[in-house]
Amino acid sequence: MGMDEWERPQGTRVEIELEAKYQKGQRSVDTYLRATALANPHVTIRYRDPEGTWQVWERATRTLPAEPREVQPHPYGVELGVLLQMMKVTENRKLGAFLQNEFSRVSRKSAFEICQLAGVNPETWVARVAREEAQKLHAALSQVKLMNPPTDCISPIGEGLLVDSLQREYPKAFLVARTRAPSVYRGNPFQVEVALAHDPSAMPSDQTITLLRFANRVPLLYQQGACAVTKAVTSVRWKPYGVEHPRGGLPVGPMVLAVHLASVWVPFTSESKEAVASYPEIVEEIRRAVMECGRSLGIHLSKTRRQNEELKKRDYIAKYIPKISQALQGILELDDRERDRTTAQLTDILNRSRKL
Amino acid sequence: VSQKPRKGPPATQAEKDQLVLVSIEDLAREIHAAIRSGRKPTLAFPIRNLGNVSYDRKTGYLEIGDATSERTLTYNTAKTFAQTLMMMQMSQTHVRGNKRSTKREAYYIGKSDAWGEAQFNDQPESDAIIDDIEAMFAERGVTREQLRFIADDHGGSVAGELIVIDRHSKTGEELFIDCTRMGSGAFSIPKFVEHLRFETSAKFILCIETGGAFDRLNTEEYWKKANCILIEMQGVPSRACRRFVRRLADDKKLPVYAFTDCDPYGFANIYRTLKVGSGNAAHINQFYCVPQARFLGVTPQDIKDHKLPTQAMKEVDIKRAQDALKNDPFFSSHKEWVDAIKLQLEMGKRAEQQAFAKYSLEYVFETYLPQKLANPKAFLP
């Protein structure tokens, strides 16, 4: 909005001054905003670039995403620092009660089990737990058998909206999206969504596909090669879907593939939050979602190919069969009736063999 | 094919034309009958490569084998099929009107409105159709020239002790061409040579690879000194050139000697094609070969004997030499050639026929050729 007057009756206005080099391309403000609009179809983005041109991404829906439900942490995914912090602020006095009340899926029985494994009495005052004991406790947290955490705490974008979002950018494309059921890695619920747009008229067919990565609706622009998303997409066998796929690389074709990872805790490879770490559960979920989209694409492509082939056949028959009869007429001095009968018969022979 | 296959070209022009017309009509009728009975028509072609030829010294040329490939009419082959039939019709029209077209003219005729959607995209496409038709009719003894399609490329040239008797194309009047009186030029071998007759007192025919070497011998009137006929092949001899030499040599019972660069291209492409034909035109080798040809030089031994300046063999030379030893039935059935090629591979050197100029411009015809011609029995087979 820059320095314009703020005329909204309510809302939040944030102003940040940043000094940076303005550039275009794969890793640029423009790309970031475009991708953000894609993953946040409920948001309208207006952007005035340094040349003064306005770019607007209108919202694709007026419905806000469901608000994520707050859940307690699951013991499997808690880090030592977090555990210490929780122990500091808890209102529970005794260790057993602390474990049972502050964590997800910890019953009285499992709280006892954890304490037993750590060699600590559940009746110990939380404030009295020493640092070494806390470390043992932390180790014990991941060793007890517990139910997986509830997964209704994640808010995905949804297949319908993903398709709508992509359609804004690629109106003529073949579109498909999959939202997988939530899953869990190390006690952290997560959910994978994949959307695919394929359009030979809008994108180059001889270049690597465009891979868009999102973590909790935020586009990831850097470190593509180090990301679990890239690893998963590369590991899928694309050839059966009719997509060119050089060994060990991303597939090639007129395609955009958007992968969204929603989680209470996205495991980034570093503090800069540029790439997702390759937990086997996450890679596998992405793979499955990508494969489901790939299968739909494969069916679409082979249908298109069959239709084109059929058109080509019809075209060839219409073009060349009369020429064959015409030449036979010339050589054998057939009359026009015989020529036309030959054309009809030959067309019939070729059409018949096509169906078999 | 209803007519019994026959070997060798028929005698008179009228018979040849009749054979072409019958062949075209037979095939068209066969295709028409297949369509009428509800079957897909099929064309059969003999396979044309060195893998489907055999060599027998008595036969004298690379003889095509029995392997064939078939082209059934499907929507994919419909265009080629239509083009094949239309080209056959063009040939029929040529024969009936006593016309000939070059392969390039045939390509342009195929650009006319009558061809409509079946028009050719480029000349290789129309050339391939002509080759196909020739191959299909080869066992009946029909050649491309009889189908009335002739080559565009240079047919080679002649100088020396020879009178060629040609006919005026319109009046039919006999024309006597004295190849000793071509001045500083030479007589161009026509694209079509079947009607030519010859008068000569020459003792042999010398077929020369390069224009440069031919010019040297022609300028010095070597043909007078040696009483011979000089042929300029300009690389691999054209079909017309091979046929011309064959007819002349057969008619006048003359020995034929080849004089090429000393490299695998000179032996395996130029000389081999002159003498026994080629792999990819194997179906017409029986007409386009000169089995009586022998190889005068330049041989690998000549490089040593005459201490010729050489170049190192390139990779492609070496590959060609190894290929000749391994895959070419002509070379493998002549031990002398196997030895010569092995000797050259050992030396790793090649030399050109003009390399004799190292000594003097006269060396080639004053020293080299007379020395060689003193003992033609020693020529490579």
Interface residues (C-beta under 8 A of the other chain):
Chain A: K312 K313 Y316 I317 K319 Y320 I321 K323 I324 Q326 A327 L328 G330 I331 L332 L334 T342 Q345 L346 D348 I349 L350 S353 R354
Chain B: I24 E25 A28 R29 I31 H32 I35 R36 G38 R39 K40 L73 T74 Y75 N76 A78 K79 F81 A82 L85 M86 M88 Q89 Q92 W115 G116 E117 A118
